[in-house]
Amino acid sequence: MNIVLLEPEIPQNTGNIGRTCVATGTRLHLIEPMGFRLNEKQIRRAGMDYWKDLDLTVYDSYRDFLQKNPGITIYMATTKAEKVYNEVRYESDAFIMFGKESAGIPEELLLENKKNTIRIPMIGDIRSLNLGNSVAIILYEALRQNNFDGMNLVGHLHNHTWDEV
């Protein structure tokens, strides 16, 4: 799986998303400009000691991203979409894009990718969820659809076993 952050602004969100990507074996793609530098301690703090294990690619621009990933299908997460995130079938190497926290993905890009725009349902006048939460919700649906391939499906107790009565 691939998570794409278009011009992320908040380092703690990106750090949190990076940690989720490490936990799921997902590649993280960051598209500049960003509202922070990658060496900021807020990123490392949110990503904890997992940041060194992150499969990360940084791009100069959206155009650079497209040139280096030709022919991909991009699912664009937006509150403006007509389709709910669980109504699509994600390939095992799907690219799921999220826009910057203050503005989301530009509407021009959404229109170019209309059939692949997805949303998380919400009630009332809530504008959006936290970016890290949105990534986790949609990423885990994509992983579920692919049978959590390569992931640990059974947890282990530290001081006991599940076989105990």
CORURPE-V133143 format. One record per pair of residues at least 12 apart in sequence whose C-alpha atoms are under 10 Angstrom apart, sorted by sequence separation. I is the first residue (numbers start at 1). J is the second residue. D is the distance in whole Angstrom. If there is no record, write none. Layout:
[[I	J	D] [I	J	D]]
//
This chain:
[[5	17	9] [75	88	9] [3	17	9] [14	28	9] [120	134	8] [3	18	9] [75	90	9] [119	134	9] [14	30	9] [74	90	10] [73	90	10] [120	137	8] [3	21	8] [73	91	9] [120	138	8] [2	21	8] [75	94	8] [76	95	9] [77	96	7] [78	97	9] [119	138	9] [1	21	9] [38	58	10] [73	93	9] [74	94	7] [75	95	6] [76	96	6] [77	97	6] [78	98	7] [96	116	10] [97	117	9] [118	138	9] [72	93	9] [73	94	7] [74	95	5] [75	96	5] [76	97	5] [77	98	5] [78	99	8] [96	117	10] [97	118	10] [8	30	8] [14	36	10] [72	94	8] [73	95	6] [74	96	6] [75	97	6] [76	98	6] [77	99	8] [96	118	9] [1	24	9] [2	25	9] [3	26	7] [4	27	9] [5	28	8] [6	29	8] [7	30	7] [8	31	8] [9	32	10] [11	34	9] [15	38	9] [72	95	7] [73	96	9] [74	97	7] [75	98	9] [76	99	8] [1	25	8] [2	26	6] [3	27	6] [4	28	6] [5	29	6] [6	30	6] [7	31	5] [8	32	8] [9	33	9] [10	34	8] [11	35	8] [12	36	10] [14	38	9] [19	43	10] [80	104	10] [104	128	10] [1	26	5] [2	27	5] [3	28	5] [4	29	5] [5	30	5] [6	31	5] [7	32	5] [8	33	8] [9	34	6] [10	35	6] [11	36	6] [15	40	10] [18	43	9] [19	44	10] [22	47	9] [33	58	10] [78	103	10] [79	104	8] [80	105	10] [1	27	6] [2	28	6] [3	29	6] [4	30	6] [5	31	6] [6	32	7] [7	33	5] [8	34	5] [9	35	4] [10	36	7] [11	37	8] [15	41	10] [16	42	10] [17	43	10] [18	44	10] [21	47	10] [28	54	8] [29	55	9] [30	56	8] [31	57	9] [32	58	7] [33	59	9] [34	60	10] [69	95	10] [78	104	7] [79	105	10] [1	28	9] [2	29	7] [3	30	9] [4	31	8] [5	32	9] [6	33	8] [7	34	5] [8	35	6] [9	36	7] [11	38	8] [15	42	7] [16	43	8] [19	46	8] [20	47	8] [23	50	9] [27	54	7] [28	55	6] [29	56	6] [30	57	6] [31	58	6] [32	59	6] [33	60	7] [77	104	9] [78	105	7] [80	107	9] [88	115	10] [101	128	9] [104	131	10] [6	34	8] [7	35	7] [8	36	8] [9	37	10] [11	39	10] [12	40	10] [14	42	9] [15	43	4] [16	44	9] [18	46	8] [19	47	5] [22	50	7] [25	53	10] [26	54	8] [27	55	5] [28	56	5] [29	57	5] [30	58	5] [31	59	5] [32	60	5] [33	61	7] [76	104	10] [77	105	8] [78	106	10] [88	116	8] [101	129	10] [5	34	9] [7	36	10] [11	40	8] [12	41	9] [13	42	9] [14	43	7] [15	44	6] [16	45	9] [17	46	9] [18	47	6] [19	48	7] [21	50	10] [22	51	8] [25	54	8] [26	55	7] [27	56	6] [28	57	6] [29	58	6] [30	59	6] [31	60	6] [32	61	5] [33	62	10] [76	105	8] [78	107	10] [81	110	8] [88	117	10] [101	130	8] [11	41	9] [12	42	6] [13	43	8] [14	44	10] [15	45	7] [16	46	5] [17	47	8] [18	48	9] [19	49	9] [20	50	9] [21	51	10] [22	52	9] [23	53	10] [25	55	8] [26	56	9] [27	57	8] [28	58	9] [29	59	8] [30	60	9] [31	61	6] [32	62	8] [80	110	9] [81	111	10] [88	118	8] [101	131	7] [11	42	6] [12	43	5] [15	46	5] [16	47	5] [19	50	6] [22	53	7] [23	54	9] [30	61	9] [31	62	6] [83	114	10] [85	116	10] [87	118	8] [100	131	8] [10	42	9] [11	43	5] [12	44	8] [14	46	8] [15	47	4] [16	48	9] [18	50	8] [19	51	7] [21	53	10] [22	54	5] [30	62	10] [31	63	9] [32	64	10] [78	110	8] [82	114	9] [83	115	9] [85	117	8] [86	118	8] [87	119	10] [99	131	9] [10	43	9] [11	44	9] [12	45	8] [13	46	8] [14	47	8] [15	48	8] [18	51	7] [19	52	10] [21	54	7] [22	55	7] [31	64	9] [32	65	10] [76	109	9] [77	110	9] [81	114	8] [82	115	9] [83	116	8] [84	117	9] [85	118	5] [86	119	9] [98	131	8] [11	45	10] [12	46	5] [13	47	9] [18	52	10] [19	53	9] [20	54	9] [21	55	8] [22	56	10] [31	65	7] [76	110	7] [81	115	9] [82	116	10] [83	117	7] [84	118	5] [85	119	5] [86	120	9] [98	132	10] [11	46	8] [12	47	8] [15	50	9] [16	51	10] [18	53	9] [19	54	8] [21	56	9] [30	65	9] [75	110	10] [81	116	9] [82	117	7] [83	118	5] [84	119	5] [85	120	6] [11	47	10] [15	51	8] [18	54	7] [29	65	8] [81	117	5] [82	118	7] [83	119	6] [84	120	6] [85	121	9] [98	134	9] [18	55	9] [76	113	7] [80	117	8] [81	118	5] [82	119	7] [83	120	9] [84	121	7] [98	135	8] [18	56	8] [75	113	8] [76	114	9] [79	117	9] [80	118	8] [81	119	5] [83	121	9] [97	135	9] [74	113	8] [75	114	9] [76	115	9] [77	116	9] [78	117	7] [79	118	8] [80	119	7] [81	120	9] [96	135	8] [73	113	9] [75	115	9] [76	116	6] [77	117	6] [78	118	6] [79	119	5] [80	120	10] [81	121	10] [74	115	10] [75	116	5] [76	117	5] [77	118	5] [78	119	5] [79	120	7] [74	116	7] [75	117	6] [76	118	6] [77	119	6] [78	120	8] [79	121	8] [96	138	8] [73	116	8] [74	117	9] [75	118	7] [76	119	8] [77	120	8] [79	122	9] [96	139	8] [75	119	10] [95	139	10] [94	139	10] [96	142	9] [62	109	10] [79	126	10] [79	127	8] [94	142	8] [79	128	7] [90	139	10] [93	142	10] [94	143	10] [78	128	9] [79	129	9] [92	142	8] [93	143	10] [86	137	10] [90	141	9] [91	142	8] [92	143	8] [7	59	10] [85	137	9] [86	138	8] [89	141	10] [90	142	5] [91	143	9] [2	55	10] [3	56	10] [4	57	9] [5	58	10] [6	59	10] [7	60	10] [85	138	6] [88	141	10] [89	142	8] [90	143	8] [92	145	9] [93	146	10] [2	56	10] [4	58	10] [7	61	9] [84	138	10] [85	139	10] [88	142	9] [90	144	10] [91	145	9] [92	146	6] [6	61	9] [7	62	9] [86	141	7] [90	145	7] [91	146	8] [92	147	10] [6	62	7] [78	134	10] [85	141	8] [86	142	8] [89	145	7] [90	146	8] [92	148	10] [77	134	8] [85	142	9] [88	145	10] [89	146	9] [92	149	9] [77	135	9] [6	65	10] [86	145	9] [4	65	9] [77	138	9] [35	100	9] [27	93	10] [29	95	9] [34	100	9] [26	93	9] [28	95	10] [29	96	10] [30	97	10] [27	95	9] [28	96	10] [29	97	9] [31	99	10] [26	95	10] [31	100	10] [4	74	9] [3	74	10] [4	75	10] [2	74	9] [3	75	10] [4	76	9] [13	101	9] [1	90	9] [1	91	8] [2	92	9] [3	93	10] [8	98	9] [9	99	10] [10	100	9] [1	92	6] [2	93	6] [3	94	8] [4	95	7] [5	96	9] [6	97	7] [7	98	9] [8	99	7] [9	100	6] [10	101	7] [1	93	5] [2	94	6] [3	95	6] [4	96	6] [5	97	6] [6	98	6] [7	99	7] [8	100	5] [9	101	6] [10	102	10] [1	94	5] [2	95	5] [3	96	5] [4	97	4] [5	98	5] [6	99	5] [7	100	5] [8	101	7] [9	102	8] [1	95	6] [2	96	6] [3	97	6] [4	98	6] [5	99	6] [6	100	6] [7	101	9] [8	102	9] [1	96	8] [2	97	8] [3	98	8] [4	99	8] [5	100	7] [6	101	9] [5	101	10] [7	103	10] [8	104	9] [7	104	9] [6	104	8] [7	105	9] [5	104	10] [6	105	7] [5	105	9] [6	106	10] [20	132	9] [24	136	10] [19	132	10] [26	139	9] [17	131	8] [18	132	9] [21	135	9] [16	131	9] [17	132	5] [20	135	9] [21	136	9] [24	139	9] [16	132	6] [17	133	9] [20	136	7] [24	140	9] [13	130	8] [14	131	8] [15	132	9] [16	133	9] [17	134	10] [26	143	10] [13	131	6] [14	132	7] [17	135	7] [21	139	9] [13	132	6] [16	135	10] [17	136	8] [20	139	9] [24	143	8] [12	132	9] [13	133	9] [16	136	10] [20	140	10] [10	131	9] [13	135	10] [8	131	9] [24	148	9] [25	149	10] [24	149	10] [25	150	8] [5	131	10] [24	150	9] [25	151	8] [24	151	7] [23	151	9] [24	152	10] [5	135	10] [4	135	10] [3	135	8] [3	136	10] [3	138	10] [3	139	8] [2	139	9] [1	139	8] [1	142	8] [1	143	8] [1	146	10]]
//
